[in-house]
Amino acid sequence: MDEDKECPFCADRVKDRIVEEKGRVIAIRDEYPVTWYHTLILPRRHTPDFFTMTPRERADSEALVLQIVNQINRRL
């Protein structure tokens, strides 16, 4: 991941919460979850929002969302 000392999601701060990785994105458990299995999908590169992600980053995000959903559904 790009390193940014101000970013709360940079690798050193979240590496113990990473649950999956897919291409250019990672999935982490939320530090303050509002539901069971609350998971965040983050690009490795800093971007302001989903719409400024590259097509590859968006595709990796969508694939990782489906992977995480399947994992959660198997646990329920």
Backbone as a ProteinNet text record, in pm:
[ID]
protein_1_A
[PRIMARY]
MDEDKECPFCADRVKDRIVEEKGRVIAIRDEYPVTWYHTLILPRRHTPDFFTMTPRERADSEALVLQIVNQINRRL
[TERTIARY]
84.8	0	88.2	36.2	103.7	109.5	218.8	228.1	195.7	110.8	73.4	57.8	139.7	137.7	3.5	-73.6	-203.5	-317.7	-293.2	-399.8	-426	-551	-582.3	-586.5	-575.4	-584.8	-453.9	-344.6	-216.9	-175.9	-98.3	-67.8	-25.3	66.4	113	1	-96.7	-206.7	-313.5	-320.8	-430	-384.3	-255.6	-212.8	-261.5	-283.4	-335.6	-485.8	-552.1	-696.5	-726.7	-623.4	-645.1	-699.4	-812	-871.7	-856.4	-843.2	-824.6	-756.5	-694	-633	-667.6	-688	-720	-662.6	-558	-500.4	-461	-532.2	-497.2	-578.2	-649.1	-731.1	-712.8	-750.2	-747.2	-882	-911.4	-1030.5	-983.3	-1035.2	-1000.4	-1127.6	-1116.8	-1228.1	-1229.9	-1348	-1361.7	-1318.8	-1248	-1201.9	-1318.2	-1423.9	-1543.1	-1665.7	-1682	-1788.9	-1929	-2019	-2158.4	-2243	-2186.8	-2254	-2147.1	-2190.3	-2098.5	-2033	-1905.7	-1828.2	-1819	-1839	-1826.4	-1686.4	-1681.2	-1555.2	-1544.5	-1424.1	-1398	-1310.3	-1343	-1262.9	-1188.1	-1055.1	-972.8	-874	-857.1	-751	-614.6	-513.7	-378.2	-325.8	-376.5	-337	-436.5	-386.9	-477.4	-562.8	-693.3	-788.3	-895.4	-949	-1051.3	-1181.7	-1215.6	-1341.8	-1342.2	-1449	-1465.3	-1455.2	-1506.5	-1515.1	-1381.5	-1282.2	-1149.1	-1055.9	-1108.1	-1028.9	-1016.5	-910.2	-892.3	-994	-1020.3	-1110.1	-1061.4	-931.9	-877.9	-903.9	-884	-910.4	-1057.6	-1146.4	-1290.3	-1326.7	-1269	-1296.7	-1246.9	-1125.8	-1073.2	-1161.2	-1211.2	-1299.7	-1427.1	-1487.8	-1612.9	-1590.9	-1480.1	-1450.2	-1427.1	-1358.2	-1331.7	-1458.9	-1548	-1677.1	-1750.9	-1757.1	-1826	-1757.7	-1626.7	-1551.7	-1581.6	-1581.8	-1609.6	-1753.7	-1847.3	-1987.8	-2002.5	-1937.1	-1945.5	-1886.5	-1776.1	-1716.3	-1810.7	-1868.9	-1962.4	-2082.8	-2139.7	-2256.8	-2227	-2106.2	-2069.7	-2060.9	-2029.2	-2016.2	-2150.3	-2250.3	-2380.7	-2465.2
-119.1	0	124	231.6	359.7	392	450.1	488.6	636.1	666.2	803	806.5	883.9	887.6	933.2	1007.3	1056.6	958.2	861.6	770.4	662.2	650.4	548.9	407.3	395	263.6	212.8	285.4	239.9	107.5	30.1	-109.3	-133.2	-53	-78.5	-68.6	14.2	32.2	-76.3	-142.7	-238.2	-380.2	-404.9	-537	-650.8	-626	-732.2	-754.3	-664.6	-679.7	-722.7	-742.4	-785.1	-927.1	-946.3	-1080	-1143	-1060.3	-1110.3	-1003.6	-1047.7	-956.7	-1006.8	-914.7	-953.2	-846.5	-880.4	-785.7	-655.1	-551.4	-416.8	-366.9	-457.6	-417.7	-515.2	-468.2	-552.9	-543	-642.3	-640.5	-645.9	-554.4	-552.4	-552.4	-607.4	-596.6	-454.1	-398.6	-262.4	-257.6	-153.3	-138.5	-113.3	-50.1	-21.3	-73.7	-204.9	-262.9	-228	-206.7	-181.5	-307.6	-408.7	-537.6	-647.2	-772.4	-885.5	-887.8	-918.5	-931.8	-802.3	-687.5	-557.8	-551.4	-542	-548.7	-430.5	-375.2	-264.7	-315.2	-275.4	-307.2	-179.9	-187.5	-69.2	-92.1	7.1	-5.4	11.6	-49.9	-33.9	107.3	169.4	304.8	402.5	517.2	617.8	678	674	735.5	804.7	916	987.2	908.7	827.5	754.3	643.8	567.4	455.9	501.9	619.1	666.8	710.7	732.7	769.1	648.2	531.4	409.3	372	300.6	253.4	141.7	112	-0.5	-130.8	-153.7	-275.2	-276.1	-162.4	-154.1	-178.6	-122.1	-144.8	-290.9	-351.8	-493.4	-581	-552.3	-628.2	-608.2	-486.7	-457.9	-539	-539.3	-613.9	-762.9	-815.4	-957.7	-989.8	-900.7	-923.6	-913.3	-822.8	-813.4	-947	-1002.7	-1131.4	-1242.9	-1242.9	-1342.8	-1330.9	-1209	-1187.1	-1225.4	-1188.7	-1225.1	-1376.5	-1448.9	-1593.9	-1650.5	-1593.5	-1638.6	-1612.7	-1496.8	-1462.2	-1555	-1577.2	-1664.4	-1806.9	-1855.4	-1990.4	-1997.5	-1885.1	-1882.9	-1868.2	-1818.5	-1795.2	-1918.8
0	0	0	-58.3	-45.1	102.7	146.4	287.3	304	397.9	431.6	582.7	648.2	794.5	851.4	774.2	820.1	792.3	707.5	664.6	769.8	817.8	918.1	860.6	728.1	665.6	606.8	625.1	571.1	635.2	563.9	596.9	741.3	792.9	929.2	1031.7	1004.7	1100.3	1089.2	974.1	953.5	924.9	914.1	868.6	956.8	1084.3	1171.2	1151	1076.3	1050.4	907.2	824.3	686	685.8	617.3	609.8	472.3	369.5	233.3	149.5	41.8	-55.2	-194	-285.4	-423.2	-515.3	-586.7	-681.2	-615.9	-650.9	-606.3	-487.3	-418.1	-303.5	-187.3	-67.8	51.1	121.6	202.9	288.3	432.1	514.1	656.5	739.9	859.4	954.7	1007.7	1019	1069.4	1215.3	1251.7	1390.1	1485.5	1434.9	1515.2	1441.3	1434.3	1353.8	1405.1	1311.4	1348.1	1330.5	1263.5	1247.2	1254.4	1270.5	1266.1	1128.6	1124.2	1000	919.7	983.2	916.1	854	722.5	648.4	553.6	543.8	452	337.8	216.3	98.4	59.7	56.4	32.9	-80.2	-167.4	-268.2	-200.2	-255.8	-201.9	-229.1	-332.3	-371	-309.2	-264.1	-208.5	-319.4	-298.9	-391	-307.8	-356.8	-279.5	-264.8	-366.2	-362.4	-467.7	-468.7	-562.2	-707.2	-736	-873.7	-931.4	-847.3	-897	-900.7	-865.1	-876.2	-1023.1	-1056.6	-1193.9	-1220.8	-1346.8	-1376.5	-1312.6	-1310.1	-1248.4	-1098.5	-1032.1	-887.8	-858.5	-940	-919.6	-942.3	-1045.4	-1072.6	-958.4	-908.9	-795	-672.2	-652	-538.4	-547.2	-663.4	-681.3	-661.1	-712.3	-693.9	-546.4	-477	-335	-251.6	-287.8	-217.6	-227.8	-347.2	-365	-285.7	-283.5	-207.3	-58	-5.9	136.7	169.9	85.1	107.7	115.6	25.8	28.6	157.8	203.6	329.5	446.5	448.7	558.6	555.8	438.4	428.1	472.6	448.3	493.3	646.4	710	857.4	927.9	858.1	921.9	924.5
[MASK]
++++++++++++++++++++++++++++++++++++++++++++++++++++++++++++++++++++++++++++

